Amino acid sequence: MTGEARAEPSRSSYYVDEAFYRSLIAAFEDWRRDDREIPEADRRDEFRRLLEHEARLLDEARLEEWLALFAPECVYWMPGTVAKGDPRREIAIAFDDRRRMEDRIYRLRTGIAWSQVPASRTVRLVSNIQGWRTDDAAVAMVRANFIISEFRDAETRTWSGWTAHRLRRRGGRWEILVKQINLIDRDQNLRNPSIIF
């Protein structure tokens, strides 16, 4: 693999290897500990503003701007099981690296992604936002509840659950390393969800 390909996550999935999976699983275990919760109102407000901004970008279909919130080496992960997930061994509704996220946005922009013709209209509510420190001072974990109302083709559907964002502070802003979406009914027949959550 050339150095150029390694430097561009949108051209190669080189960073999703066994070490990445081990780090991911470790990061999502035992992170909601009371002794690590972030009580500072200003920091929690930063998390709230980021998640509300993300929700607005998705509702307005500003997908390229939404993707810009993510780190170059990132993951968008929707476990399909209720238990703690390991995407190497369990069903995932989605497990997208940077390249796959860019592919998804490109496909939606073609106008021939039939699961989104006509395109969904969505409204998201984000609440109960909490943050936790990690062993890395520049990295935080954030949990939030969500409800999404999706209208498409004369039908309204409601999605609900909670997200876990792993964030890293870099260049004066928070960037998303991992977004994990946990639907409350993720182990049921979801009838082909086609929106970005």
CYANA upper distance limits for C-alpha pairs under 8 A (distance plus 0.5 A):
  1 MET  CA      5 ALA  CA      7.09
  1 MET  CA      6 ARG  CA      7.48
  2 THR  CA      6 ARG  CA      6.92
  3 GLY  CA      7 ALA  CA      6.68
  4 GLU  CA      8 GLU  CA      7.09
  5 ALA  CA      9 PRO  CA      8.02
  5 ALA  CA     11 ARG  CA      6.71
  5 ALA  CA     12 SER  CA      6.72
  6 ARG  CA     12 SER  CA      7.38
  6 ARG  CA     14 TYR  CA      7.03
  8 GLU  CA     12 SER  CA      7.23
  9 PRO  CA     13 SER  CA      6.56
  9 PRO  CA     14 TYR  CA      7.79
  9 PRO  CA     15 TYR  CA      8.08
  9 PRO  CA     72 PRO  CA      6.82
  9 PRO  CA     73 GLU  CA      6.70
  9 PRO  CA     98 ARG  CA      6.60
  9 PRO  CA     99 ARG  CA      6.85
 10 SER  CA     98 ARG  CA      6.12
 10 SER  CA     99 ARG  CA      4.70
 10 SER  CA    100 ARG  CA      8.46
 10 SER  CA    102 GLU  CA      7.58
 11 ARG  CA     99 ARG  CA      6.84
 12 SER  CA     99 ARG  CA      7.28
 13 SER  CA     97 ASP  CA      7.35
 13 SER  CA     98 ARG  CA      8.10
 13 SER  CA     99 ARG  CA      7.28
 15 TYR  CA     20 PHE  CA      7.32
 15 TYR  CA     73 GLU  CA      7.48
 16 VAL  CA     20 PHE  CA      5.99
 16 VAL  CA     21 TYR  CA      7.47
 16 VAL  CA     97 ASP  CA      8.06
 17 ASP  CA     21 TYR  CA      6.88
 18 GLU  CA     22 ARG  CA      6.75
 19 ALA  CA     23 SER  CA      6.66
 20 PHE  CA     24 LEU  CA      6.55
 21 TYR  CA     25 ILE  CA      6.65
 21 TYR  CA     87 PRO  CA      8.44
 21 TYR  CA     88 ARG  CA      8.10
 22 ARG  CA     26 ALA  CA      6.69
 23 SER  CA     27 ALA  CA      6.56
 24 LEU  CA     28 PHE  CA      6.93
 25 ILE  CA     29 GLU  CA      6.97
 25 ILE  CA     85 GLY  CA      8.20
 25 ILE  CA     86 ASP  CA      6.93
 27 ALA  CA     31 TRP  CA      7.54
 29 GLU  CA     84 LYS  CA      8.33
 31 TRP  CA     36 ARG  CA      8.40
 31 TRP  CA    132 TRP  CA      7.55
 31 TRP  CA    134 THR  CA      8.08
 31 TRP  CA    141 MET  CA      7.79
 32 ARG  CA     36 ARG  CA      7.83
 32 ARG  CA     37 GLU  CA      7.71
 32 ARG  CA    132 TRP  CA      7.12
 33 ARG  CA     37 GLU  CA      7.03
 33 ARG  CA    132 TRP  CA      8.10
 36 ARG  CA    132 TRP  CA      5.74
 36 ARG  CA    133 ARG  CA      5.71
 36 ARG  CA    134 THR  CA      7.85
 37 GLU  CA    130 GLN  CA      8.01
 37 GLU  CA    131 GLY  CA      6.36
 37 GLU  CA    132 TRP  CA      4.76
 37 GLU  CA    133 ARG  CA      6.82
 38 ILE  CA     43 ARG  CA      8.00
 38 ILE  CA     44 ARG  CA      7.67
 38 ILE  CA    130 GLN  CA      7.91
 38 ILE  CA    131 GLY  CA      5.80
 38 ILE  CA    132 TRP  CA      5.68
 38 ILE  CA    133 ARG  CA      6.90
 39 PRO  CA     43 ARG  CA      8.50
 39 PRO  CA     44 ARG  CA      7.81
 40 GLU  CA     44 ARG  CA      6.84
 41 ALA  CA     45 ASP  CA      6.48
 42 ASP  CA     46 GLU  CA      6.89
 43 ARG  CA     47 PHE  CA      7.08
 44 ARG  CA     48 ARG  CA      6.71
 44 ARG  CA    129 ILE  CA      7.99
 44 ARG  CA    130 GLN  CA      7.24
 44 ARG  CA    131 GLY  CA      7.02
 45 ASP  CA     49 ARG  CA      6.60
 46 GLU  CA     50 LEU  CA      6.75
 47 PHE  CA     51 LEU  CA      6.75
 47 PHE  CA    129 ILE  CA      7.95
 47 PHE  CA    131 GLY  CA      8.00
 47 PHE  CA    142 VAL  CA      7.76
 48 ARG  CA     52 GLU  CA      6.56
 48 ARG  CA    129 ILE  CA      6.89
 49 ARG  CA     53 HIS  CA      6.46
 50 LEU  CA     54 GLU  CA      6.63
 50 LEU  CA    174 TRP  CA      8.39
 51 LEU  CA     55 ALA  CA      6.69
 51 LEU  CA    126 VAL  CA      7.83
 52 GLU  CA     56 ARG  CA      6.77
 52 GLU  CA    126 VAL  CA      7.21
 53 HIS  CA     57 LEU  CA      6.76
 54 GLU  CA     58 LEU  CA      6.86
 54 GLU  CA     66 TRP  CA      6.73
 54 GLU  CA     69 LEU  CA      8.29
 55 ALA  CA     59 ASP  CA      6.66
 55 ALA  CA    124 ARG  CA      6.59
 55 ALA  CA    125 LEU  CA      8.29
 55 ALA  CA    126 VAL  CA      8.13
 56 ARG  CA     60 GLU  CA      6.57
 56 ARG  CA    124 ARG  CA      8.18
 57 LEU  CA     61 ALA  CA      6.58
 57 LEU  CA     62 ARG  CA      5.48
 57 LEU  CA     63 LEU  CA      7.24
 57 LEU  CA     65 GLU  CA      7.47
 57 LEU  CA     66 TRP  CA      6.32
 58 LEU  CA     62 ARG  CA      6.51
 58 LEU  CA     63 LEU  CA      6.82
 58 LEU  CA     66 TRP  CA      7.23
 58 LEU  CA    196 ILE  CA      7.80
 58 LEU  CA    197 PHE  CA      8.34
 59 ASP  CA    121 ARG  CA      7.60
 59 ASP  CA    122 THR  CA      5.79
 59 ASP  CA    123 VAL  CA      6.32
 59 ASP  CA    124 ARG  CA      7.47
 62 ARG  CA     66 TRP  CA      6.77
 63 LEU  CA     67 LEU  CA      6.61
 63 LEU  CA    105 ILE  CA      7.10
 64 GLU  CA     68 ALA  CA      6.83
 64 GLU  CA    105 ILE  CA      8.00
 65 GLU  CA     69 LEU  CA      7.41
 66 TRP  CA     70 PHE  CA      8.14
 67 LEU  CA    101 MET  CA      8.31
 67 LEU  CA    102 GLU  CA      8.41
 69 LEU  CA    174 TRP  CA      8.46
 69 LEU  CA    175 GLU  CA      6.01
 69 LEU  CA    176 ILE  CA      6.63
 70 PHE  CA     74 CYS  CA      6.94
 70 PHE  CA    175 GLU  CA      5.69
 70 PHE  CA    176 ILE  CA      4.85
 70 PHE  CA    177 LEU  CA      6.65
 71 ALA  CA    175 GLU  CA      6.02
 71 ALA  CA    176 ILE  CA      6.13
 71 ALA  CA    177 LEU  CA      5.96
 72 PRO  CA     98 ARG  CA      7.26
 73 GLU  CA     97 ASP  CA      7.87
 73 GLU  CA     98 ARG  CA      6.77
 73 GLU  CA    177 LEU  CA      7.47
 74 CYS  CA     97 ASP  CA      6.37
 74 CYS  CA     98 ARG  CA      6.27
 74 CYS  CA    176 ILE  CA      7.61
 74 CYS  CA    177 LEU  CA      5.24
 74 CYS  CA    178 VAL  CA      6.11
 75 VAL  CA     95 PHE  CA      7.36
 75 VAL  CA     96 ASP  CA      6.06
 75 VAL  CA     97 ASP  CA      5.19
 75 VAL  CA     98 ARG  CA      7.10
 75 VAL  CA    177 LEU  CA      7.06
 75 VAL  CA    178 VAL  CA      5.31
 75 VAL  CA    179 LYS  CA      6.95
 76 TYR  CA     94 ALA  CA      7.65
 76 TYR  CA     95 PHE  CA      6.29
 76 TYR  CA     96 ASP  CA      5.59
 76 TYR  CA     97 ASP  CA      7.06
 76 TYR  CA    101 MET  CA      8.15
 76 TYR  CA    178 VAL  CA      6.42
 76 TYR  CA    179 LYS  CA      5.47
 76 TYR  CA    180 GLN  CA      6.67
 76 TYR  CA    181 ILE  CA      8.46
 77 TRP  CA     92 ALA  CA      7.89
 77 TRP  CA     93 ILE  CA      8.29
 77 TRP  CA     94 ALA  CA      5.99
 77 TRP  CA     95 PHE  CA      5.00
 77 TRP  CA     96 ASP  CA      6.92
 77 TRP  CA    178 VAL  CA      7.84
 77 TRP  CA    179 LYS  CA      6.56
 77 TRP  CA    180 GLN  CA      5.15
 77 TRP  CA    181 ILE  CA      6.75
 78 MET  CA     92 ALA  CA      6.27
 78 MET  CA     93 ILE  CA      5.74
 78 MET  CA     94 ALA  CA      5.42
 78 MET  CA     95 PHE  CA      6.84
 78 MET  CA    180 GLN  CA      6.17
 78 MET  CA    181 ILE  CA      5.32
 78 MET  CA    182 ASN  CA      6.69
 78 MET  CA    183 LEU  CA      8.44
 79 PRO  CA     85 GLY  CA      6.63
 79 PRO  CA     87 PRO  CA      7.80
 79 PRO  CA     90 GLU  CA      8.32
 79 PRO  CA     91 ILE  CA      7.20
 79 PRO  CA     92 ALA  CA      4.89
 79 PRO  CA     93 ILE  CA      6.34
 79 PRO  CA     94 ALA  CA      7.53
 79 PRO  CA     95 PHE  CA      8.44
 79 PRO  CA    180 GLN  CA      8.06
 79 PRO  CA    181 ILE  CA      7.63
 79 PRO  CA    182 ASN  CA      6.99
 79 PRO  CA    186 ARG  CA      7.82
 80 GLY  CA     90 GLU  CA      7.90
 80 GLY  CA     91 ILE  CA      5.76
 80 GLY  CA     92 ALA  CA      5.07
 80 GLY  CA     93 ILE  CA      5.83
 80 GLY  CA    186 ARG  CA      5.70
 80 GLY  CA    187 ASP  CA      6.10
 81 THR  CA     85 GLY  CA      7.19
 81 THR  CA     90 GLU  CA      7.64
 81 THR  CA     91 ILE  CA      7.27
 81 THR  CA     92 ALA  CA      7.98
 81 THR  CA    186 ARG  CA      6.90
 81 THR  CA    187 ASP  CA      6.01
 82 VAL  CA    186 ARG  CA      7.59
 82 VAL  CA    187 ASP  CA      7.21
 85 GLY  CA     90 GLU  CA      7.13
 86 ASP  CA     90 GLU  CA      6.29
 87 PRO  CA     91 ILE  CA      7.22
 87 PRO  CA     92 ALA  CA      6.78
 87 PRO  CA     95 PHE  CA      7.95
 96 ASP  CA    100 ARG  CA      5.70
 96 ASP  CA    101 MET  CA      6.38
 97 ASP  CA    101 MET  CA      6.70
 98 ARG  CA    102 GLU  CA      6.77
 99 ARG  CA    103 ASP  CA      6.72
100 ARG  CA    104 ARG  CA      6.61
101 MET  CA    105 ILE  CA      6.88
102 GLU  CA    106 TYR  CA      6.62
103 ASP  CA    107 ARG  CA      6.57
104 ARG  CA    108 LEU  CA      6.76
105 ILE  CA    109 ARG  CA      6.74
106 TYR  CA    110 THR  CA      7.01
107 ARG  CA    111 GLY  CA      8.09
107 ARG  CA    112 ILE  CA      7.98
107 ARG  CA    113 ALA  CA      6.56
108 LEU  CA    112 ILE  CA      7.82
108 LEU  CA    113 ALA  CA      6.05
108 LEU  CA    116 GLN  CA      7.78
111 GLY  CA    117 VAL  CA      7.74
112 ILE  CA    116 GLN  CA      8.44
112 ILE  CA    117 VAL  CA      7.60
113 ALA  CA    117 VAL  CA      7.10
114 TRP  CA    118 PRO  CA      8.42
115 SER  CA    194 SER  CA      6.61
116 GLN  CA    120 SER  CA      6.90
116 GLN  CA    194 SER  CA      7.24
116 GLN  CA    195 ILE  CA      8.31
118 PRO  CA    152 ARG  CA      7.22
118 PRO  CA    153 ASP  CA      6.98
119 ALA  CA    152 ARG  CA      7.09
120 SER  CA    150 GLU  CA      6.73
120 SER  CA    151 PHE  CA      6.07
120 SER  CA    152 ARG  CA      5.13
120 SER  CA    153 ASP  CA      8.34
120 SER  CA    195 ILE  CA      7.80
121 ARG  CA    150 GLU  CA      6.20
121 ARG  CA    151 PHE  CA      5.62
121 ARG  CA    152 ARG  CA      6.92
122 THR  CA    148 ILE  CA      7.09
122 THR  CA    149 SER  CA      6.01
122 THR  CA    150 GLU  CA      5.01
122 THR  CA    151 PHE  CA      6.82
123 VAL  CA    148 ILE  CA      6.20
123 VAL  CA    149 SER  CA      5.83
123 VAL  CA    150 GLU  CA      7.31
124 ARG  CA    146 PHE  CA      7.39
124 ARG  CA    147 ILE  CA      6.29
124 ARG  CA    148 ILE  CA      4.97
124 ARG  CA    149 SER  CA      7.02
125 LEU  CA    146 PHE  CA      5.98
125 LEU  CA    147 ILE  CA      5.74
125 LEU  CA    148 ILE  CA      6.95
126 VAL  CA    144 ALA  CA      7.04
126 VAL  CA    145 ASN  CA      6.28
126 VAL  CA    146 PHE  CA      5.13
126 VAL  CA    147 ILE  CA      7.36
127 SER  CA    144 ALA  CA      6.25
127 SER  CA    145 ASN  CA      5.75
127 SER  CA    146 PHE  CA      6.87
128 ASN  CA    143 ARG  CA      8.19
128 ASN  CA    144 ALA  CA      5.83
128 ASN  CA    145 ASN  CA      6.35
129 ILE  CA    142 VAL  CA      7.41
129 ILE  CA    143 ARG  CA      6.17
129 ILE  CA    144 ALA  CA      4.92
129 ILE  CA    145 ASN  CA      7.65
130 GLN  CA    142 VAL  CA      6.11
130 GLN  CA    143 ARG  CA      5.87
130 GLN  CA    144 ALA  CA      7.09
131 GLY  CA    140 ALA  CA      7.23
131 GLY  CA    141 MET  CA      6.11
131 GLY  CA    142 VAL  CA      4.84
131 GLY  CA    143 ARG  CA      6.93
132 TRP  CA    140 ALA  CA      6.23
132 TRP  CA    141 MET  CA      5.63
132 TRP  CA    142 VAL  CA      6.86
133 ARG  CA    137 ALA  CA      7.71
133 ARG  CA    139 VAL  CA      7.56
133 ARG  CA    140 ALA  CA      5.54
133 ARG  CA    141 MET  CA      7.09
134 THR  CA    139 VAL  CA      6.61
134 THR  CA    140 ALA  CA      6.24
134 THR  CA    141 MET  CA      7.72
135 ASP  CA    139 VAL  CA      8.34
136 ASP  CA    140 ALA  CA      8.43
138 ALA  CA    168 ARG  CA      6.00
138 ALA  CA    169 ARG  CA      5.59
138 ALA  CA    170 ARG  CA      8.10
139 VAL  CA    166 ARG  CA      7.57
139 VAL  CA    167 LEU  CA      6.00
139 VAL  CA    168 ARG  CA      4.87
139 VAL  CA    169 ARG  CA      6.85
140 ALA  CA    166 ARG  CA      6.43
140 ALA  CA    167 LEU  CA      5.75
140 ALA  CA    168 ARG  CA      6.99
141 MET  CA    164 ALA  CA      7.32
141 MET  CA    165 HIS  CA      6.23
141 MET  CA    166 ARG  CA      5.16
141 MET  CA    167 LEU  CA      6.70
142 VAL  CA    163 THR  CA      8.44
142 VAL  CA    164 ALA  CA      6.08
142 VAL  CA    165 HIS  CA      5.58
142 VAL  CA    166 ARG  CA      6.99
142 VAL  CA    167 LEU  CA      8.08
143 ARG  CA    162 TRP  CA      7.43
143 ARG  CA    163 THR  CA      6.12
143 ARG  CA    164 ALA  CA      5.15
143 ARG  CA    165 HIS  CA      6.99
144 ALA  CA    162 TRP  CA      5.98
144 ALA  CA    163 THR  CA      5.91
144 ALA  CA    164 ALA  CA      7.32
145 ASN  CA    160 SER  CA      8.17
145 ASN  CA    161 GLY  CA      6.35
145 ASN  CA    162 TRP  CA      4.65
145 ASN  CA    163 THR  CA      6.88
146 PHE  CA    160 SER  CA      6.07
146 PHE  CA    161 GLY  CA      6.10
146 PHE  CA    162 TRP  CA      6.14
146 PHE  CA    163 THR  CA      7.96
147 ILE  CA    158 THR  CA      7.48
147 ILE  CA    159 TRP  CA      6.18
147 ILE  CA    160 SER  CA      4.88
147 ILE  CA    161 GLY  CA      7.31
148 ILE  CA    158 THR  CA      6.19
148 ILE  CA    159 TRP  CA      5.51
148 ILE  CA    160 SER  CA      6.76
149 SER  CA    156 THR  CA      7.33
149 SER  CA    157 ARG  CA      6.42
149 SER  CA    158 THR  CA      5.20
149 SER  CA    159 TRP  CA      7.02
150 GLU  CA    156 THR  CA      5.98
150 GLU  CA    157 ARG  CA      5.63
150 GLU  CA    158 THR  CA      6.69
150 GLU  CA    159 TRP  CA      8.28
151 PHE  CA    155 GLU  CA      6.13
151 PHE  CA    156 THR  CA      4.84
151 PHE  CA    157 ARG  CA      6.95
152 ARG  CA    156 THR  CA      6.97
159 TRP  CA    183 LEU  CA      7.68
160 SER  CA    183 LEU  CA      6.31
160 SER  CA    184 ILE  CA      6.75
161 GLY  CA    181 ILE  CA      7.93
161 GLY  CA    182 ASN  CA      6.01
161 GLY  CA    183 LEU  CA      4.79
161 GLY  CA    184 ILE  CA      5.40
162 TRP  CA    181 ILE  CA      6.74
162 TRP  CA    182 ASN  CA      5.79
162 TRP  CA    183 LEU  CA      7.08
162 TRP  CA    184 ILE  CA      8.32
163 THR  CA    179 LYS  CA      7.41
163 THR  CA    180 GLN  CA      6.02
163 THR  CA    181 ILE  CA      5.12
163 THR  CA    182 ASN  CA      6.40
164 ALA  CA    178 VAL  CA      8.39
164 ALA  CA    179 LYS  CA      6.44
164 ALA  CA    180 GLN  CA      5.54
164 ALA  CA    181 ILE  CA      7.17
165 HIS  CA    176 ILE  CA      7.15
165 HIS  CA    177 LEU  CA      7.96
165 HIS  CA    178 VAL  CA      6.19
165 HIS  CA    179 LYS  CA      5.14
165 HIS  CA    180 GLN  CA      6.80
166 ARG  CA    176 ILE  CA      6.55
166 ARG  CA    177 LEU  CA      5.93
166 ARG  CA    178 VAL  CA      5.55
166 ARG  CA    179 LYS  CA      7.07
167 LEU  CA    174 TRP  CA      6.52
167 LEU  CA    175 GLU  CA      6.03
167 LEU  CA    176 ILE  CA      5.16
167 LEU  CA    177 LEU  CA      6.00
167 LEU  CA    178 VAL  CA      7.71
168 ARG  CA    174 TRP  CA      5.95
168 ARG  CA    175 GLU  CA      5.85
168 ARG  CA    176 ILE  CA      7.00
168 ARG  CA    177 LEU  CA      7.15
169 ARG  CA    173 ARG  CA      6.03
169 ARG  CA    174 TRP  CA      4.94
169 ARG  CA    175 GLU  CA      6.84
170 ARG  CA    174 TRP  CA      6.74
170 ARG  CA    175 GLU  CA      7.48
181 ILE  CA    197 PHE  CA      7.73
182 ASN  CA    186 ARG  CA      7.45
185 ASP  CA    190 LEU  CA      8.24
186 ARG  CA    190 LEU  CA      7.72
